[in-house]
Amino acid sequence: MSNLEIYKEHILDLYKNPSNKGNLENPTHEFVKSNPLCGDEIRIQLIIKNKKVTNVKFDGEGCAISQASASLLTDKIKNLSMNEIKKFSKKEILDLLKIPISYTRIKCALLPLDAIKEALENAGN
């Protein structure tokens, strides 16, 4: 089995069994972001203390790419500062996924990052 096949299986596994999927009680930051082109929707909830993410959850519906991206990204941002998260780039998200993402799926992969950044911005921080 090639590395690409292994990573594709990992994406499908994250889709079926994502990390951090659910709801937080009393989140300090929250945002819902949709991709109207495909119907994906992600709700991000964060608990931030001393400008660091202490807990994060996501919920929503979407394709394997958006759900896997949300799972990987929520794992990655735990214990990071708000400033570190705000600097995350498209490349970093695509690197987390470890598979080639087609042009039509880029928005799916970036949806969780966009939701997290908007949650941070809309809280006035």
Stockholm file with secondary structure:
# STOCKHOLM 1.0

chainA/1-125         MSNLEIYKEHILDLYKNPSNKGNLENPTHEFVKSNPLCGDEIRIQLIIKNKKVTNVKFDGEGCAISQASASLLTDKIKNLSMNEIKKFSKKEILDLLKIPISYTRIKCALLPLDAIKEALENAGN
#=GR chainA/1-125 SS CCHHHHHHHHHHHHHHSCTTBSCCSSCSEEEEEEETTTTEEEEEEEEEETTEEEEEEEEEECCHHHHHHHHHHHHHHTTCBHHHHHTCCHHHHHHHHCSCCCGGGHHHHHHHHHHHHHHHHHTTC
#=GC SS_cons         CCHHHHHHHHHHHHHHSCTTBSCCSSCSEEEEEEETTTTEEEEEEEEEETTEEEEEEEEEECCHHHHHHHHHHHHHHTTCBHHHHHTCCHHHHHHHHCSCCCGGGHHHHHHHHHHHHHHHHHTTC
//
